[in-house]
Amino acid sequence: MTIDPQLLGLLACPSDDHAPLREVDGELLCTYCATRYPISDGLPDLLMDDATPGPNGIGQAADAARS
């Protein structure tokens, strides 16, 4: 299930960078740190405890995430 585009436009990474999120493979991906947040039953789970950290950690720049 995909996130409504209007809602997605309002969401940001909860880490200190507050970068926009995009939906990739049923998860939300931080465009700065590449941390992935799950989507369960159409609802985003933006708890950092439930996230999969990006390659350099939550809130740390990941070059691949900027593309």
PDB file of N, CA, C, O and CB in Angstrom:
ATOM      1  N   MET A   1       0.850  -1.179   0.000  1.00  0.00           N
ATOM      2  CA  MET A   1       0.000   0.000   0.000  1.00  0.00           C
ATOM      3  C   MET A   1       0.894   1.240   0.000  1.00  0.00           C
ATOM      4  O   MET A   1       1.888   1.292   0.724  1.00  0.00           O
ATOM      5  CB  MET A   1      -0.966  -0.001   1.227  1.00  0.00           C
ATOM      6  N   THR A   2       0.543   2.223  -0.802  1.00  0.00           N
ATOM      7  CA  THR A   2       1.359   3.426  -0.897  1.00  0.00           C
ATOM      8  C   THR A   2       0.809   4.537   0.002  1.00  0.00           C
ATOM      9  O   THR A   2      -0.368   4.562   0.364  1.00  0.00           O
ATOM     10  CB  THR A   2       1.427   3.906  -2.351  1.00  0.00           C
ATOM     11  N   ILE A   3       1.703   5.437   0.337  1.00  0.00           N
ATOM     12  CA  ILE A   3       1.331   6.597   1.155  1.00  0.00           C
ATOM     13  C   ILE A   3       0.730   7.661   0.254  1.00  0.00           C
ATOM     14  O   ILE A   3       1.220   7.884  -0.853  1.00  0.00           O
ATOM     15  CB  ILE A   3       2.562   7.163   1.931  1.00  0.00           C
ATOM     16  N   ASP A   4      -0.316   8.315   0.709  1.00  0.00           N
ATOM     17  CA  ASP A   4      -0.936   9.409  -0.027  1.00  0.00           C
ATOM     18  C   ASP A   4       0.126  10.477  -0.335  1.00  0.00           C
ATOM     19  O   ASP A   4       0.857  10.875   0.572  1.00  0.00           O
ATOM     20  CB  ASP A   4      -2.125  10.020   0.785  1.00  0.00           C
ATOM     21  N   PRO A   5       0.232  10.946  -1.566  1.00  0.00           N
ATOM     22  CA  PRO A   5       1.258  11.928  -1.932  1.00  0.00           C
ATOM     23  C   PRO A   5       1.212  13.212  -1.104  1.00  0.00           C
ATOM     24  O   PRO A   5       2.256  13.803  -0.828  1.00  0.00           O
ATOM     25  CB  PRO A   5       1.118  12.277  -3.382  1.00  0.00           C
ATOM     26  N   GLN A   6       0.016  13.650  -0.704  1.00  0.00           N
ATOM     27  CA  GLN A   6      -0.087  14.851   0.129  1.00  0.00           C
ATOM     28  C   GLN A   6       0.524  14.610   1.507  1.00  0.00           C
ATOM     29  O   GLN A   6       1.220  15.474   2.040  1.00  0.00           O
ATOM     30  CB  GLN A   6      -1.559  15.285   0.270  1.00  0.00           C
ATOM     31  N   LEU A   7       0.266  13.436   2.083  1.00  0.00           N
ATOM     32  CA  LEU A   7       0.849  13.092   3.379  1.00  0.00           C
ATOM     33  C   LEU A   7       2.361  12.960   3.248  1.00  0.00           C
ATOM     34  O   LEU A   7       3.104  13.458   4.094  1.00  0.00           O
ATOM     35  CB  LEU A   7       0.237  11.783   3.928  1.00  0.00           C
ATOM     36  N   LEU A   8       2.813  12.300   2.207  1.00  0.00           N
ATOM     37  CA  LEU A   8       4.244  12.118   1.999  1.00  0.00           C
ATOM     38  C   LEU A   8       4.958  13.461   1.905  1.00  0.00           C
ATOM     39  O   LEU A   8       6.084  13.600   2.382  1.00  0.00           O
ATOM     40  CB  LEU A   8       4.497  11.297   0.735  1.00  0.00           C
ATOM     41  N   GLY A   9       4.314  14.447   1.295  1.00  0.00           N
ATOM     42  CA  GLY A   9       4.896  15.782   1.190  1.00  0.00           C
ATOM     43  C   GLY A   9       5.059  16.483   2.530  1.00  0.00           C
ATOM     44  O   GLY A   9       5.837  17.431   2.641  1.00  0.00           O
ATOM     45  N   LEU A  10       4.340  16.032   3.543  1.00  0.00           N
ATOM     46  CA  LEU A  10       4.424  16.634   4.871  1.00  0.00           C
ATOM     47  C   LEU A  10       5.422  15.926   5.782  1.00  0.00           C
ATOM     48  O   LEU A  10       5.869  16.499   6.776  1.00  0.00           O
ATOM     49  CB  LEU A  10       3.064  16.630   5.518  1.00  0.00           C
ATOM     50  N   LEU A  11       5.770  14.701   5.454  1.00  0.00           N
ATOM     51  CA  LEU A  11       6.624  13.896   6.329  1.00  0.00           C
ATOM     52  C   LEU A  11       8.101  14.222   6.140  1.00  0.00           C
ATOM     53  O   LEU A  11       8.539  14.575   5.045  1.00  0.00           O
ATOM     54  CB  LEU A  11       6.387  12.416   6.074  1.00  0.00           C
ATOM     55  N   ALA A  12       8.855  14.099   7.219  1.00  0.00           N
ATOM     56  CA  ALA A  12      10.303  14.293   7.184  1.00  0.00           C
ATOM     57  C   ALA A  12      10.948  13.302   8.136  1.00  0.00           C
ATOM     58  O   ALA A  12      10.305  12.787   9.050  1.00  0.00           O
ATOM     59  CB  ALA A  12      10.689  15.755   7.559  1.00  0.00           C
ATOM     60  N   CYS A  13      12.219  13.044   7.910  1.00  0.00           N
ATOM     61  CA  CYS A  13      12.979  12.151   8.787  1.00  0.00           C
ATOM     62  C   CYS A  13      12.957  12.712  10.209  1.00  0.00           C
ATOM     63  O   CYS A  13      13.192  13.907  10.391  1.00  0.00           O
ATOM     64  CB  CYS A  13      14.449  11.980   8.279  1.00  0.00           C
ATOM     65  N   PRO A  14      12.687  11.896  11.207  1.00  0.00           N
ATOM     66  CA  PRO A  14      12.643  12.392  12.578  1.00  0.00           C
ATOM     67  C   PRO A  14      14.023  12.649  13.183  1.00  0.00           C
ATOM     68  O   PRO A  14      14.110  13.171  14.295  1.00  0.00           O
ATOM     69  CB  PRO A  14      11.902  11.418  13.435  1.00  0.00           C
ATOM     70  N   SER A  15      15.100  12.297  12.483  1.00  0.00           N
ATOM     71  CA  SER A  15      16.434  12.598  13.017  1.00  0.00           C
ATOM     72  C   SER A  15      16.685  14.100  12.884  1.00  0.00           C
ATOM     73  O   SER A  15      15.860  14.818  12.319  1.00  0.00           O
ATOM     74  CB  SER A  15      17.547  11.775  12.268  1.00  0.00           C
ATOM     75  N   ASP A  16      17.782  14.563  13.385  1.00  0.00           N
ATOM     76  CA  ASP A  16      18.073  15.995  13.410  1.00  0.00           C
ATOM     77  C   ASP A  16      18.144  16.625  12.021  1.00  0.00           C
ATOM     78  O   ASP A  16      17.983  17.840  11.898  1.00  0.00           O
ATOM     79  CB  ASP A  16      19.369  16.232  14.127  1.00  0.00           C
ATOM     80  N   ASP A  17      18.383  15.825  10.956  1.00  0.00           N
ATOM     81  CA  ASP A  17      18.487  16.419   9.617  1.00  0.00           C
ATOM     82  C   ASP A  17      17.126  16.813   9.042  1.00  0.00           C
ATOM     83  O   ASP A  17      17.063  17.695   8.186  1.00  0.00           O
ATOM     84  CB  ASP A  17      19.173  15.446   8.674  1.00  0.00           C
ATOM     85  N   HIS A  18      16.039  16.186   9.488  1.00  0.00           N
ATOM     86  CA  HIS A  18      14.669  16.479   9.045  1.00  0.00           C
ATOM     87  C   HIS A  18      14.529  16.518   7.531  1.00  0.00           C
ATOM     88  O   HIS A  18      13.780  17.338   6.999  1.00  0.00           O
ATOM     89  CB  HIS A  18      14.217  17.796   9.618  1.00  0.00           C
ATOM     90  N   ALA A  19      15.240  15.641   6.831  1.00  0.00           N
ATOM     91  CA  ALA A  19      15.186  15.591   5.368  1.00  0.00           C
ATOM     92  C   ALA A  19      13.863  15.002   4.895  1.00  0.00           C
ATOM     93  O   ALA A  19      13.207  14.266   5.633  1.00  0.00           O
ATOM     94  CB  ALA A  19      16.361  14.768   4.812  1.00  0.00           C
ATOM     95  N   PRO A  20      13.474  15.323   3.671  1.00  0.00           N
ATOM     96  CA  PRO A  20      12.255  14.727   3.102  1.00  0.00           C
ATOM     97  C   PRO A  20      12.393  13.218   2.981  1.00  0.00           C
ATOM     98  O   PRO A  20      13.496  12.675   2.911  1.00  0.00           O
ATOM     99  CB  PRO A  20      11.946  15.337   1.723  1.00  0.00           C
ATOM    100  N   LEU A  21      11.246  12.561   2.960  1.00  0.00           N
ATOM    101  CA  LEU A  21      11.192  11.111   2.791  1.00  0.00           C
ATOM    102  C   LEU A  21      10.596  10.795   1.425  1.00  0.00           C
ATOM    103  O   LEU A  21       9.802  11.567   0.887  1.00  0.00           O
ATOM    104  CB  LEU A  21      10.360  10.444   3.927  1.00  0.00           C
ATOM    105  N   ARG A  22      10.987   9.657   0.875  1.00  0.00           N
ATOM    106  CA  ARG A  22      10.341   9.164  -0.336  1.00  0.00           C
ATOM    107  C   ARG A  22      10.012   7.694  -0.121  1.00  0.00           C
ATOM    108  O   ARG A  22      10.655   7.007   0.673  1.00  0.00           O
ATOM    109  CB  ARG A  22      11.252   9.365  -1.598  1.00  0.00           C
ATOM    110  N   GLU A  23       9.009   7.228  -0.834  1.00  0.00           N
ATOM    111  CA  GLU A  23       8.581   5.844  -0.681  1.00  0.00           C
ATOM    112  C   GLU A  23       9.354   4.952  -1.648  1.00  0.00           C
ATOM    113  O   GLU A  23       9.379   5.196  -2.854  1.00  0.00           O
ATOM    114  CB  GLU A  23       7.061   5.713  -0.917  1.00  0.00           C
ATOM    115  N   VAL A  24       9.982   3.914  -1.099  1.00  0.00           N
ATOM    116  CA  VAL A  24      10.771   2.969  -1.898  1.00  0.00           C
ATOM    117  C   VAL A  24      10.502   1.563  -1.367  1.00  0.00           C
ATOM    118  O   VAL A  24      10.724   1.285  -0.188  1.00  0.00           O
ATOM    119  CB  VAL A  24      12.311   3.311  -1.845  1.00  0.00           C
ATOM    120  N   ASP A  25      10.035   0.702  -2.222  1.00  0.00           N
ATOM    121  CA  ASP A  25       9.820  -0.710  -1.874  1.00  0.00           C
ATOM    122  C   ASP A  25       9.011  -0.896  -0.595  1.00  0.00           C
ATOM    123  O   ASP A  25       9.356  -1.735   0.237  1.00  0.00           O
ATOM    124  CB  ASP A  25      11.150  -1.407  -1.726  1.00  0.00           C
ATOM    125  N   GLY A  26       7.949  -0.129  -0.430  1.00  0.00           N
ATOM    126  CA  GLY A  26       7.066  -0.296   0.716  1.00  0.00           C
ATOM    127  C   GLY A  26       7.602   0.259   2.023  1.00  0.00           C
ATOM    128  O   GLY A  26       7.077  -0.052   3.092  1.00  0.00           O
ATOM    129  N   GLU A  27       8.640   1.074   1.949  1.00  0.00           N
ATOM    130  CA  GLU A  27       9.206   1.730   3.136  1.00  0.00           C
ATOM    131  C   GLU A  27       9.417   3.195   2.805  1.00  0.00           C
ATOM    132  O   GLU A  27       9.388   3.588   1.639  1.00  0.00           O
ATOM    133  CB  GLU A  27      10.552   1.055   3.586  1.00  0.00           C
ATOM    134  N   LEU A  28       9.630   4.001   3.835  1.00  0.00           N
ATOM    135  CA  LEU A  28       9.998   5.391   3.627  1.00  0.00           C
ATOM    136  C   LEU A  28      11.505   5.513   3.777  1.00  0.00           C
ATOM    137  O   LEU A  28      12.087   5.006   4.736  1.00  0.00           O
ATOM    138  CB  LEU A  28       9.256   6.330   4.623  1.00  0.00           C
ATOM    139  N   LEU A  29      12.125   6.183   2.828  1.00  0.00           N
ATOM    140  CA  LEU A  29      13.570   6.330   2.787  1.00  0.00           C
ATOM    141  C   LEU A  29      13.922   7.793   2.993  1.00  0.00           C
ATOM    142  O   LEU A  29      13.402   8.663   2.295  1.00  0.00           O
ATOM    143  CB  LEU A  29      14.147   5.806   1.451  1.00  0.00           C
ATOM    144  N   CYS A  30      14.808   8.071   3.954  1.00  0.00           N
ATOM    145  CA  CYS A  30      15.282   9.430   4.173  1.00  0.00           C
ATOM    146  C   CYS A  30      16.206   9.800   3.017  1.00  0.00           C
ATOM    147  O   CYS A  30      17.119   9.043   2.687  1.00  0.00           O
ATOM    148  CB  CYS A  30      16.016   9.565   5.553  1.00  0.00           C
ATOM    149  N   THR A  31      15.975  10.950   2.405  1.00  0.00           N
ATOM    150  CA  THR A  31      16.768  11.380   1.260  1.00  0.00           C
ATOM    151  C   THR A  31      18.152  11.880   1.667  1.00  0.00           C
ATOM    152  O   THR A  31      18.981  12.153   0.798  1.00  0.00           O
ATOM    153  CB  THR A  31      16.034  12.466   0.505  1.00  0.00           C
ATOM    154  N   TYR A  32      18.419  12.005   2.949  1.00  0.00           N
ATOM    155  CA  TYR A  32      19.730  12.458   3.415  1.00  0.00           C
ATOM    156  C   TYR A  32      20.571  11.309   3.973  1.00  0.00           C
ATOM    157  O   TYR A  32      21.715  11.110   3.563  1.00  0.00           O
ATOM    158  CB  TYR A  32      19.561  13.534   4.478  1.00  0.00           C
ATOM    159  N   CYS A  33      19.998  10.560   4.906  1.00  0.00           N
ATOM    160  CA  CYS A  33      20.792   9.543   5.612  1.00  0.00           C
ATOM    161  C   CYS A  33      20.485   8.112   5.176  1.00  0.00           C
ATOM    162  O   CYS A  33      21.133   7.173   5.641  1.00  0.00           O
ATOM    163  CB  CYS A  33      20.560   9.663   7.094  1.00  0.00           C
ATOM    164  N   ALA A  34      19.506   7.934   4.289  1.00  0.00           N
ATOM    165  CA  ALA A  34      19.109   6.624   3.766  1.00  0.00           C
ATOM    166  C   ALA A  34      18.565   5.672   4.829  1.00  0.00           C
ATOM    167  O   ALA A  34      18.543   4.457   4.629  1.00  0.00           O
ATOM    168  CB  ALA A  34      20.280   5.982   3.088  1.00  0.00           C
ATOM    169  N   THR A  35      18.133   6.221   5.944  1.00  0.00           N
ATOM    170  CA  THR A  35      17.454   5.403   6.952  1.00  0.00           C
ATOM    171  C   THR A  35      16.089   5.028   6.399  1.00  0.00           C
ATOM    172  O   THR A  35      15.427   5.838   5.750  1.00  0.00           O
ATOM    173  CB  THR A  35      17.321   6.162   8.327  1.00  0.00           C
ATOM    174  N   ARG A  36      15.675   3.796   6.659  1.00  0.00           N
ATOM    175  CA  ARG A  36      14.392   3.295   6.169  1.00  0.00           C
ATOM    176  C   ARG A  36      13.414   3.143   7.339  1.00  0.00           C
ATOM    177  O   ARG A  36      13.750   2.612   8.398  1.00  0.00           O
ATOM    178  CB  ARG A  36      14.577   1.938   5.431  1.00  0.00           C
ATOM    179  N   TYR A  37      12.203   3.627   7.108  1.00  0.00           N
ATOM    180  CA  TYR A  37      11.134   3.542   8.096  1.00  0.00           C
ATOM    181  C   TYR A  37      10.020   2.672   7.529  1.00  0.00           C
ATOM    182  O   TYR A  37       9.611   2.864   6.384  1.00  0.00           O
ATOM    183  CB  TYR A  37      10.600   4.959   8.477  1.00  0.00           C
ATOM    184  N   PRO A  38       9.522   1.717   8.315  1.00  0.00           N
ATOM    185  CA  PRO A  38       8.490   0.809   7.800  1.00  0.00           C
ATOM    186  C   PRO A  38       7.138   1.493   7.625  1.00  0.00           C
ATOM    187  O   PRO A  38       6.828   2.490   8.277  1.00  0.00           O
ATOM    188  CB  PRO A  38       8.337  -0.378   8.729  1.00  0.00           C
ATOM    189  N   ILE A  39       6.351   0.923   6.726  1.00  0.00           N
ATOM    190  CA  ILE A  39       4.960   1.318   6.545  1.00  0.00           C
ATOM    191  C   ILE A  39       4.142   0.083   6.882  1.00  0.00           C
ATOM    192  O   ILE A  39       4.313  -0.971   6.269  1.00  0.00           O
ATOM    193  CB  ILE A  39       4.666   1.850   5.071  1.00  0.00           C
ATOM    194  N   SER A  40       3.258   0.215   7.850  1.00  0.00           N
ATOM    195  CA  SER A  40       2.447  -0.915   8.282  1.00  0.00           C
ATOM    196  C   SER A  40       0.969  -0.571   8.110  1.00  0.00           C
ATOM    197  O   SER A  40       0.475   0.391   8.697  1.00  0.00           O
ATOM    198  CB  SER A  40       2.760  -1.290   9.756  1.00  0.00           C
ATOM    199  N   ASP A  41       0.276  -1.357   7.310  1.00  0.00           N
ATOM    200  CA  ASP A  41      -1.147  -1.136   7.025  1.00  0.00           C
ATOM    201  C   ASP A  41      -1.404   0.277   6.513  1.00  0.00           C
ATOM    202  O   ASP A  41      -2.415   0.896   6.846  1.00  0.00           O
ATOM    203  CB  ASP A  41      -1.986  -1.393   8.279  1.00  0.00           C
ATOM    204  N   GLY A  42      -0.472   0.783   5.697  1.00  0.00           N
ATOM    205  CA  GLY A  42      -0.627   2.109   5.109  1.00  0.00           C
ATOM    206  C   GLY A  42      -0.232   3.257   6.008  1.00  0.00           C
ATOM    207  O   GLY A  42      -0.346   4.419   5.617  1.00  0.00           O
ATOM    208  N   LEU A  43       0.234   2.947   7.214  1.00  0.00           N
ATOM    209  CA  LEU A  43       0.626   3.994   8.162  1.00  0.00           C
ATOM    210  C   LEU A  43       2.142   4.005   8.335  1.00  0.00           C
ATOM    211  O   LEU A  43       2.741   2.962   8.600  1.00  0.00           O
ATOM    212  CB  LEU A  43      -0.071   3.785   9.530  1.00  0.00           C
ATOM    213  N   PRO A  44       2.771   5.175   8.188  1.00  0.00           N
ATOM    214  CA  PRO A  44       4.219   5.247   8.377  1.00  0.00           C
ATOM    215  C   PRO A  44       4.591   5.121   9.851  1.00  0.00           C
ATOM    216  O   PRO A  44       3.934   5.697  10.718  1.00  0.00           O
ATOM    217  CB  PRO A  44       4.765   6.560   7.810  1.00  0.00           C
ATOM    218  N   ASP A  45       5.633   4.374  10.121  1.00  0.00           N
ATOM    219  CA  ASP A  45       6.170   4.210  11.475  1.00  0.00           C
ATOM    220  C   ASP A  45       7.488   4.977  11.519  1.00  0.00           C
ATOM    221  O   ASP A  45       8.517   4.475  11.067  1.00  0.00           O
ATOM    222  CB  ASP A  45       6.372   2.676  11.854  1.00  0.00           C
ATOM    223  N   LEU A  46       7.458   6.175  12.055  1.00  0.00           N
ATOM    224  CA  LEU A  46       8.638   7.037  12.070  1.00  0.00           C
ATOM    225  C   LEU A  46       9.384   7.001  13.405  1.00  0.00           C
ATOM    226  O   LEU A  46      10.110   7.937  13.741  1.00  0.00           O
ATOM    227  CB  LEU A  46       8.234   8.457  11.757  1.00  0.00           C
ATOM    228  N   LEU A  47       9.204   5.929  14.153  1.00  0.00           N
ATOM    229  CA  LEU A  47       9.959   5.766  15.394  1.00  0.00           C
ATOM    230  C   LEU A  47      11.373   5.309  15.056  1.00  0.00           C
ATOM    231  O   LEU A  47      11.561   4.316  14.354  1.00  0.00           O
ATOM    232  CB  LEU A  47       9.260   4.749  16.348  1.00  0.00           C
ATOM    233  N   MET A  48      12.364   6.037  15.558  1.00  0.00           N
ATOM    234  CA  MET A  48      13.747   5.688  15.238  1.00  0.00           C
ATOM    235  C   MET A  48      14.121   4.312  15.759  1.00  0.00           C
ATOM    236  O   MET A  48      15.003   3.663  15.198  1.00  0.00           O
ATOM    237  CB  MET A  48      14.693   6.724  15.806  1.00  0.00           C
ATOM    238  N   ASP A  49      13.470   3.852  16.821  1.00  0.00           N
ATOM    239  CA  ASP A  49      13.736   2.508  17.343  1.00  0.00           C
ATOM    240  C   ASP A  49      13.305   1.410  16.367  1.00  0.00           C
ATOM    241  O   ASP A  49      13.836   0.300  16.410  1.00  0.00           O
ATOM    242  CB  ASP A  49      13.021   2.319  18.676  1.00  0.00           C
ATOM    243  N   ASP A  50      12.352   1.712  15.496  1.00  0.00           N
ATOM    244  CA  ASP A  50      11.850   0.731  14.531  1.00  0.00           C
ATOM    245  C   ASP A  50      12.508   0.877  13.158  1.00  0.00           C
ATOM    246  O   ASP A  50      12.242   0.081  12.258  1.00  0.00           O
ATOM    247  CB  ASP A  50      10.343   0.866  14.391  1.00  0.00           C
ATOM    248  N   ALA A  51      13.357   1.878  12.993  1.00  0.00           N
ATOM    249  CA  ALA A  51      13.975   2.171  11.699  1.00  0.00           C
ATOM    250  C   ALA A  51      15.171   1.269  11.415  1.00  0.00           C
ATOM    251  O   ALA A  51      15.775   0.696  12.322  1.00  0.00           O
ATOM    252  CB  ALA A  51      14.409   3.626  11.647  1.00  0.00           C
ATOM    253  N   THR A  52      15.490   1.161  10.132  1.00  0.00           N
ATOM    254  CA  THR A  52      16.710   0.497   9.690  1.00  0.00           C
ATOM    255  C   THR A  52      17.688   1.606   9.316  1.00  0.00           C
ATOM    256  O   THR A  52      17.483   2.293   8.316  1.00  0.00           O
ATOM    257  CB  THR A  52      16.443  -0.494   8.475  1.00  0.00           C
ATOM    258  N   PRO A  53      18.754   1.793  10.110  1.00  0.00           N
ATOM    259  CA  PRO A  53      19.675   2.910   9.863  1.00  0.00           C
ATOM    260  C   PRO A  53      20.318   2.834   8.485  1.00  0.00           C
ATOM    261  O   PRO A  53      20.525   1.753   7.933  1.00  0.00           O
ATOM    262  CB  PRO A  53      20.759   2.937  10.928  1.00  0.00           C
ATOM    263  N   GLY A  54      20.628   4.010   7.945  1.00  0.00           N
ATOM    264  CA  GLY A  54      21.349   4.094   6.679  1.00  0.00           C
ATOM    265  C   GLY A  54      22.774   3.592   6.856  1.00  0.00           C
ATOM    266  O   GLY A  54      23.145   3.188   7.958  1.00  0.00           O
ATOM    267  N   PRO A  55      23.580   3.607   5.806  1.00  0.00           N
ATOM    268  CA  PRO A  55      24.930   3.043   5.852  1.00  0.00           C
ATOM    269  C   PRO A  55      25.856   3.715   6.862  1.00  0.00           C
ATOM    270  O   PRO A  55      26.792   3.087   7.357  1.00  0.00           O
ATOM    271  CB  PRO A  55      25.547   3.130   4.499  1.00  0.00           C
ATOM    272  N   ASN A  56      25.601   4.981   7.169  1.00  0.00           N
ATOM    273  CA  ASN A  56      26.447   5.705   8.119  1.00  0.00           C
ATOM    274  C   ASN A  56      25.722   6.013   9.422  1.00  0.00           C
ATOM    275  O   ASN A  56      26.252   6.732  10.268  1.00  0.00           O
ATOM    276  CB  ASN A  56      26.941   6.994   7.497  1.00  0.00           C
ATOM    277  N   GLY A  57      24.522   5.480   9.592  1.00  0.00           N
ATOM    278  CA  GLY A  57      23.748   5.688  10.799  1.00  0.00           C
ATOM    279  C   GLY A  57      22.629   6.698  10.597  1.00  0.00           C
ATOM    280  O   GLY A  57      22.611   7.432   9.609  1.00  0.00           O
ATOM    281  N   ILE A  58      21.712   6.729  11.526  1.00  0.00           N
ATOM    282  CA  ILE A  58      20.582   7.646  11.456  1.00  0.00           C
ATOM    283  C   ILE A  58      21.089   9.078  11.574  1.00  0.00           C
ATOM    284  O   ILE A  58      21.819   9.417  12.506  1.00  0.00           O
ATOM    285  CB  ILE A  58      19.544   7.337  12.567  1.00  0.00           C
ATOM    286  N   GLY A  59      20.692   9.911  10.617  1.00  0.00           N
ATOM    287  CA  GLY A  59      21.053  11.323  10.634  1.00  0.00           C
ATOM    288  C   GLY A  59      22.437  11.640  10.071  1.00  0.00           C
ATOM    289  O   GLY A  59      22.838  12.803  10.036  1.00  0.00           O
ATOM    290  N   GLN A  60      23.166  10.616   9.632  1.00  0.00           N
ATOM    291  CA  GLN A  60      24.497  10.826   9.050  1.00  0.00           C
ATOM    292  C   GLN A  60      24.391  10.706   7.528  1.00  0.00           C
ATOM    293  O   GLN A  60      23.782   9.765   7.019  1.00  0.00           O
ATOM    294  CB  GLN A  60      25.537   9.795   9.622  1.00  0.00           C
ATOM    295  N   ALA A  61      24.978  11.648   6.814  1.00  0.00           N
ATOM    296  CA  ALA A  61      24.864  11.700   5.349  1.00  0.00           C
ATOM    297  C   ALA A  61      25.267  10.380   4.704  1.00  0.00           C
ATOM    298  O   ALA A  61      26.267   9.759   5.066  1.00  0.00           O
ATOM    299  CB  ALA A  61      25.727  12.830   4.789  1.00  0.00           C
ATOM    300  N   ALA A  62      24.459   9.983   3.744  1.00  0.00           N
ATOM    301  CA  ALA A  62      24.737   8.795   2.932  1.00  0.00           C
ATOM    302  C   ALA A  62      24.727   9.246   1.484  1.00  0.00           C
ATOM    303  O   ALA A  62      23.673   9.612   0.965  1.00  0.00           O
ATOM    304  CB  ALA A  62      23.685   7.637   3.187  1.00  0.00           C
ATOM    305  N   ASP A  63      25.862   9.230   0.826  1.00  0.00           N
ATOM    306  CA  ASP A  63      25.959   9.730  -0.547  1.00  0.00           C
ATOM    307  C   ASP A  63      24.936   9.105  -1.476  1.00  0.00           C
ATOM    308  O   ASP A  63      24.377   9.792  -2.332  1.00  0.00           O
ATOM    309  CB  ASP A  63      27.337   9.482  -1.086  1.00  0.00           C
ATOM    310  N   ALA A  64      24.683   7.822  -1.324  1.00  0.00           N
ATOM    311  CA  ALA A  64      23.735   7.132  -2.206  1.00  0.00           C
ATOM    312  C   ALA A  64      22.316   7.646  -2.035  1.00  0.00           C
ATOM    313  O   ALA A  64      21.513   7.559  -2.964  1.00  0.00           O
ATOM    314  CB  ALA A  64      23.769   5.637  -1.945  1.00  0.00           C
ATOM    315  N   ALA A  65      21.992   8.182  -0.860  1.00  0.00           N
ATOM    316  CA  ALA A  65      20.635   8.659  -0.598  1.00  0.00           C
ATOM    317  C   ALA A  65      20.342   9.962  -1.321  1.00  0.00           C
ATOM    318  O   ALA A  65      19.175  10.308  -1.505  1.00  0.00           O
ATOM    319  CB  ALA A  65      20.423   8.843   0.890  1.00  0.00           C
ATOM    320  N   ARG A  66      21.368  10.693  -1.736  1.00  0.00           N
ATOM    321  CA  ARG A  66      21.160  11.994  -2.367  1.00  0.00           C
ATOM    322  C   ARG A  66      20.810  11.894  -3.836  1.00  0.00           C
ATOM    323  O   ARG A  66      20.394  12.889  -4.430  1.00  0.00           O
ATOM    324  CB  ARG A  66      22.381  12.837  -2.209  1.00  0.00           C
ATOM    325  N   SER A  67      20.962  10.737  -4.438  1.00  0.00           N
ATOM    326  CA  SER A  67      20.664  10.609  -5.876  1.00  0.00           C
ATOM    327  C   SER A  67      19.180  10.495  -6.136  1.00  0.00           C
ATOM    328  O   SER A  67      18.762  10.380  -7.288  1.00  0.00           O
ATOM    329  CB  SER A  67      21.373   9.399  -6.462  1.00  0.00           C
TER     330      SER A  67
END
